């Protein structure tokens, strides 16, 4: 993955991450992708969760810029079978929901930005999913 991807993604996220509606739309999409996923968040404080996800996505972006993976390892732990028990196949739905939400909110979004996002954050997602 080149540094170019990470720059594109950093700027793309910068155009979205200060907008609360970005995270509201993300969870609307993500939860509508499966009843099982919706159930996982029944007791969740969603305003707090949206804030945590803002940081979580930033961790994926920073990882693509070469920052240490300590925070992603902690997420791998909390999402594993001994934690929230997030099944590996759900991460594809998570990424689809993220890309759909970026398409809606990032005013510069196009297919090359989508591909840059995939290349940049897939290794970090794999790290979290792989801890299952
Ligand atoms: C790589 C993608 C993901 C990132 C970056 C991410 C990020 C986060 C963060 C930052 C938290 C709060 C910190 C923590 O509790 O450890 C969290 C909690 C959580 N995540 Fe994820 N997550 C991802 C994927 C998923 C997926 C695929 C699911 C479900 C299918 C999921 C379900 C949950 C649940 C249920 C919680 C706890 C909510 C609560 O406290 O009630 N996450 N996630």
Boltz pocket constraint, residues with backbone or C-beta under 6 A from the ligand:
constraints:
  - pocket:
      binder: B
      contacts: [[A, 37], [A, 40], [A, 41], [A, 43], [A, 44], [A, 45], [A, 49], [A, 52], [A, 53], [A, 55], [A, 56], [A, 57], [A, 60], [A, 74], [A, 75], [A, 78], [A, 79], [A, 84], [A, 86], [A, 87], [A, 90], [A, 91], [A, 94], [A, 124], [A, 125], [A, 128]]
      max_distance: 6.0
